[in-house]
Amino acid sequence: MNFETNDEHRMIRKMVRDFAEKEIAPLAEEIDASDQFPHGLMRRLGELGILGMPFPEAYGGSDGDYFGLVIALEEVARVSGSLALILDAHTSLCCEPIYHFGTEAQRQKFLIPLARGEKVGAFGLTEPQAGSDAGATLTRAVRDDDAWVINGQKVFTTNGSAADVFVITAKTDPDKGTRGISSFIIEKGTPGLRLGREEKKMGLNGTGTCALFFENCRIPAENLLGAENEGFKQFMITLDAGRIAIAAMALGLAQGAFERAVAYAKERVQFGRPIAQFQAIQWMVADMATDIESARLMLNKVAWMKEQGLRYTKEAAMLKLLATEVSERVCYKAVQILGGYGYIRDYAVERMYRDQRLCAIGEGTNEIQRLVIARQVLEL
Ligand SMILES: Cc1cc2nc3c(=O)[nH]c(=O)nc-3n(C[C@H](O)[C@H](O)[C@H](O)COP(=O)(O)OP(=O)(O)OC[C@H]3O[C@@H](n4cnc5c(N)ncnc54)[C@H](O)[C@@H]3O)c2cc1C
């Protein structure tokens, strides 16, 4: 079976790579050091049609597909993990559910400006007591005439401090467990929505991670996203696709670190010759190249399965597990090949090593991926 990308996908890769090298790479270090959300680059991603990649033109998109988004994520992550995570949270976690489960009016009002980059989107699922156990959500939404009144808290919301539009989950029928959760769209500035302070993180700086507090936050009844009590099902579907996206981000970071390590190995001279001539370095490079190749093959396969409309829950979990562990190994070796310089902030591999660490945690930890895979294999 051939999982090679088509001509359009090759064009997308070239376009995003050119943009990433010219406009993102020069700012990547500054985004990391300043921890400031890159609003300007976000607008550029919108202008170039990258934020709206998988959506029809009628909704502000560029008529591409999810495979195209995956390619874009990989290319952006190759130079900046932070911008890749911002793109992932905006398009894959916020826009996608609005497109798939939203009404025509919701798509018109929210998706169009999000896809064009005029607004920033975020996705709030995790709560202090509901991380891996996302069904343990305590945030509550109660219907009151023509409104929903929301009380509760979300944590670790990527893009949170910069977002205009939030897709969040809340309990609408507390007696029904995971069948009593619904999704809602909330706009910035709604009375009763308060943002927490931005988290200081190991990496992926500039992604505006913060908590969201809802205190009698009253939103219009029409901001219910999809059917009432279907929220758990919706975010399981959203996270299946999200696992492809985060795998693409992990792979892009691995690719970026790999290229830097190879270039360095050819230039760095010790004991009178380039370190690339030492077998120890060659073996690391060989393992890195093999790891990256296997993760990319699996990424293409799972993105292809999604495009074919096949079930891919198990494969997405396998992909996320594989690609994020590959990224960890590759970035570790990249730092090792650069020696002391690999540990210094001036060299991008240090940032990439920190950035990739989140990929094994966010959108379902790797332990949860193993659980998903084992359940499917063992038919539990
Ligand atoms: C930088 C960053 C950005 C994020 N962005 C978002 C976002 O935009 N939106 C959002 O909703 N969330 C976001 N998250 C939250 C993220 O998805 C959660 O942190 C993650 O799902 C894990 O939840 P937790 O942190 O509560 O860990 P816990 O669930 O408490 O897990 C702690 C440890 O226990 C393990 N564990 C838990 N349950 C099991 C089990 N059943 N079997 C085996 N091991 C288990 C875990 O694997 C982990 O090792 C973000 C987090 C970070 C750090």
PDBQT file of the ligand as one rigid body, heavy atoms in Angstrom, charges set to zero:
ROOT
HETATM    1  C1  LIG A 401       1.864  22.581  28.211  1.00  0.00    +0.000 C 
HETATM    2  C2  LIG A 401       0.546  21.901  28.342  1.00  0.00    +0.000 A 
HETATM    3  C3  LIG A 401      -0.484  22.214  27.459  1.00  0.00    +0.000 A 
HETATM    4  C4  LIG A 401      -1.733  21.616  27.599  1.00  0.00    +0.000 A 
HETATM    5  N1  LIG A 401      -2.767  22.021  26.781  1.00  0.00    +0.000 NA
HETATM    6  C5  LIG A 401      -4.034  21.598  27.052  1.00  0.00    +0.000 A 
HETATM    7  C6  LIG A 401      -5.154  22.158  26.350  1.00  0.00    +0.000 A 
HETATM    8  O1  LIG A 401      -4.998  22.999  25.464  1.00  0.00    +0.000 OA
HETATM    9  N2  LIG A 401      -6.394  21.748  26.703  1.00  0.00    +0.000 N 
HETATM   10  C7  LIG A 401      -6.608  20.813  27.663  1.00  0.00    +0.000 A 
HETATM   11  O2  LIG A 401      -7.758  20.489  27.923  1.00  0.00    +0.000 OA
HETATM   12  N3  LIG A 401      -5.557  20.252  28.337  1.00  0.00    +0.000 NA
HETATM   13  C8  LIG A 401      -4.288  20.636  28.048  1.00  0.00    +0.000 A 
HETATM   14  N4  LIG A 401      -3.218  20.109  28.752  1.00  0.00    +0.000 N 
HETATM   15  C9  LIG A 401      -3.477  19.082  29.763  1.00  0.00    +0.000 C 
HETATM   16  C10 LIG A 401      -2.967  17.699  29.390  1.00  0.00    +0.000 C 
HETATM   17  O3  LIG A 401      -3.761  17.145  28.379  1.00  0.00    +0.000 OA
HETATM   18  C11 LIG A 401      -2.950  16.869  30.678  1.00  0.00    +0.000 C 
HETATM   19  O4  LIG A 401      -1.889  17.387  31.472  1.00  0.00    +0.000 OA
HETATM   20  C12 LIG A 401      -2.775  15.405  30.440  1.00  0.00    +0.000 C 
HETATM   21  O5  LIG A 401      -3.911  14.858  29.805  1.00  0.00    +0.000 OA
HETATM   22  C13 LIG A 401      -2.502  14.623  31.733  1.00  0.00    +0.000 C 
HETATM   23  O6  LIG A 401      -3.364  14.980  32.743  1.00  0.00    +0.000 OA
HETATM   24  P1  LIG A 401      -2.769  15.353  34.197  1.00  0.00    +0.000 P 
HETATM   25  O7  LIG A 401      -1.734  16.376  33.975  1.00  0.00    +0.000 OA
HETATM   26  O8  LIG A 401      -3.898  15.685  35.098  1.00  0.00    +0.000 OA
HETATM   27  O9  LIG A 401      -2.051  14.045  34.685  1.00  0.00    +0.000 OA
HETATM   28  P2  LIG A 401      -2.702  12.794  35.470  1.00  0.00    +0.000 P 
HETATM   29  O10 LIG A 401      -3.891  12.308  34.722  1.00  0.00    +0.000 OA
HETATM   30  O11 LIG A 401      -2.861  13.129  36.900  1.00  0.00    +0.000 OA
HETATM   31  O12 LIG A 401      -1.546  11.723  35.319  1.00  0.00    +0.000 OA
HETATM   32  C14 LIG A 401      -0.418  11.651  36.193  1.00  0.00    +0.000 C 
HETATM   33  C15 LIG A 401       0.341  10.372  35.853  1.00  0.00    +0.000 C 
HETATM   34  O13 LIG A 401      -0.499   9.231  36.093  1.00  0.00    +0.000 OA
HETATM   35  C16 LIG A 401      -0.617   8.446  34.917  1.00  0.00    +0.000 C 
HETATM   36  N5  LIG A 401      -1.945   7.845  34.847  1.00  0.00    +0.000 N 
HETATM   37  C17 LIG A 401      -3.145   8.452  35.044  1.00  0.00    +0.000 A 
HETATM   38  N6  LIG A 401      -4.135   7.590  34.868  1.00  0.00    +0.000 NA
HETATM   39  C18 LIG A 401      -3.575   6.395  34.547  1.00  0.00    +0.000 A 
HETATM   40  C19 LIG A 401      -4.077   5.102  34.234  1.00  0.00    +0.000 A 
HETATM   41  N7  LIG A 401      -5.389   4.843  34.212  1.00  0.00    +0.000 N 
HETATM   42  N8  LIG A 401      -3.193   4.116  33.962  1.00  0.00    +0.000 NA
HETATM   43  C20 LIG A 401      -1.859   4.367  33.957  1.00  0.00    +0.000 A 
HETATM   44  N9  LIG A 401      -1.317   5.577  34.247  1.00  0.00    +0.000 NA
HETATM   45  C21 LIG A 401      -2.173   6.562  34.528  1.00  0.00    +0.000 A 
HETATM   46  C22 LIG A 401      -0.366   9.431  33.783  1.00  0.00    +0.000 C 
HETATM   47  O14 LIG A 401       0.019   8.775  32.587  1.00  0.00    +0.000 OA
HETATM   48  C23 LIG A 401       0.716  10.298  34.365  1.00  0.00    +0.000 C 
HETATM   49  O15 LIG A 401       1.965   9.638  34.236  1.00  0.00    +0.000 OA
HETATM   50  C24 LIG A 401      -1.953  20.650  28.608  1.00  0.00    +0.000 A 
HETATM   51  C25 LIG A 401      -0.912  20.309  29.474  1.00  0.00    +0.000 A 
HETATM   52  C26 LIG A 401       0.304  20.932  29.366  1.00  0.00    +0.000 A 
HETATM   53  C27 LIG A 401       1.400  20.580  30.339  1.00  0.00    +0.000 C 
ENDROOT
TORSDOF 0
